[in-house]
């Protein structure tokens, strides 16, 4: 059974110091270890959020962290693991959420 996602209520962390983004990654990104690669990179850069495969063949990442950490994380996601081929990476800034993640998880569907 998967571990439940952990959340904290906004206000317990300096939310304004954090940036919140949604990233859609296109290319050969499913079946090549991309989500595991993303999890490892997120842990390395202290990123909070989730990663999941989408039905259209893309990967969706929701991430929260200070800007500098997110920039390094996105750079690694743009390269991906050895057998991935990222053709497009779209980043959308999200508003400050009411609930924040306290870890990074792979969402299985």
C-alpha positions in Angstrom: 0.0 0.0 0.0 1.5 3.4 -0.9 2.4 5.8 1.8 -0.1 8.7 2.2 1.0 12.1 1.1 2.1 14.4 3.9 0.9 18.0 4.0 1.2 21.0 6.2 -1.0 24.0 6.4 0.4 27.2 4.8 1.6 29.6 7.4 3.9 27.0 9.1 6.6 27.6 6.4 7.6 31.0 4.9 5.4 30.4 1.8 6.5 33.6 0.2 10.1 32.4 0.1 8.9 29.4 -1.9 7.9 29.2 -5.5 5.2 26.8 -6.6 5.2 25.4 -10.2 3.6 22.9 -12.4 5.9 21.3 -15.1 4.7 19.3 -18.1 7.4 17.3 -19.7 7.0 16.0 -23.2 9.0 13.5 -25.3 10.1 9.9 -24.4 9.5 10.3 -20.7 7.3 7.3 -19.8 8.8 3.8 -19.3 12.3 5.1 -19.1 12.7 5.8 -15.3 11.8 9.5 -15.6 9.6 9.6 -12.4 12.3 7.8 -10.3 14.9 10.2 -11.8 12.7 13.1 -10.8 12.2 11.8 -7.3 16.0 11.5 -6.8 16.6 15.0 -8.2 13.8 16.4 -6.0 15.4 14.9 -2.9 18.8 16.2 -3.9 17.5 19.8 -4.3 15.0 19.7 -1.3 12.0 20.0 -3.6 8.5 19.2 -2.3 5.6 17.9 -4.5 4.7 15.1 -6.8 5.4 13.6 -10.2 3.0 11.4 -12.2 2.5 10.0 -15.7 -0.4 11.5 -17.6 -2.6 9.6 -20.1 -1.4 11.7 -23.0 2.2 10.4 -22.6 3.6 13.4 -20.8 4.8 13.6 -17.2 3.4 16.2 -14.7 5.5 17.6 -11.9 4.1 19.8 -9.1 7.0 21.3 -7.2 7.6 23.8 -4.4 11.0 25.2 -3.3 13.1 28.3 -3.3 13.7 29.7 -6.8 17.4 28.7 -7.0 16.6 25.0 -6.0 13.8 24.9 -8.6 16.0 26.2 -11.3 18.6 23.5 -10.7 15.8 20.9 -10.5 14.2 22.0 -13.8 17.6 21.9 -15.4 18.0 18.2 -14.4 14.5 17.4 -15.5 15.1 18.9 -18.9 18.0 16.4 -19.4 16.2 13.4 -17.8 17.6 9.9 -17.3 19.8 8.1 -19.8 17.0 6.6 -22.0 14.6 9.6 -21.8 14.5 12.2 -24.5 12.8 15.5 -23.4 11.5 17.4 -26.3 9.6 20.1 -24.5 9.3 21.3 -20.9 6.6 23.7 -20.0 6.6 25.5 -16.6 3.6 27.3 -15.1 3.9 29.3 -11.9 1.2 28.4 -9.5 -0.3 30.7 -6.8 0.7 30.1 -3.2 -1.3 27.0 -2.1 -3.4 26.7 1.1 -1.7 23.3 1.7 2.0 22.5 1.1 3.7 19.2 0.6 6.3 18.2 3.1 8.0 15.6 0.9 8.2 14.5 -2.8 6.3 11.5 -4.0 5.7 9.5 -7.2 2.0 9.2 -7.8 1.0 5.9 -9.4 -2.1 5.7 -11.4 
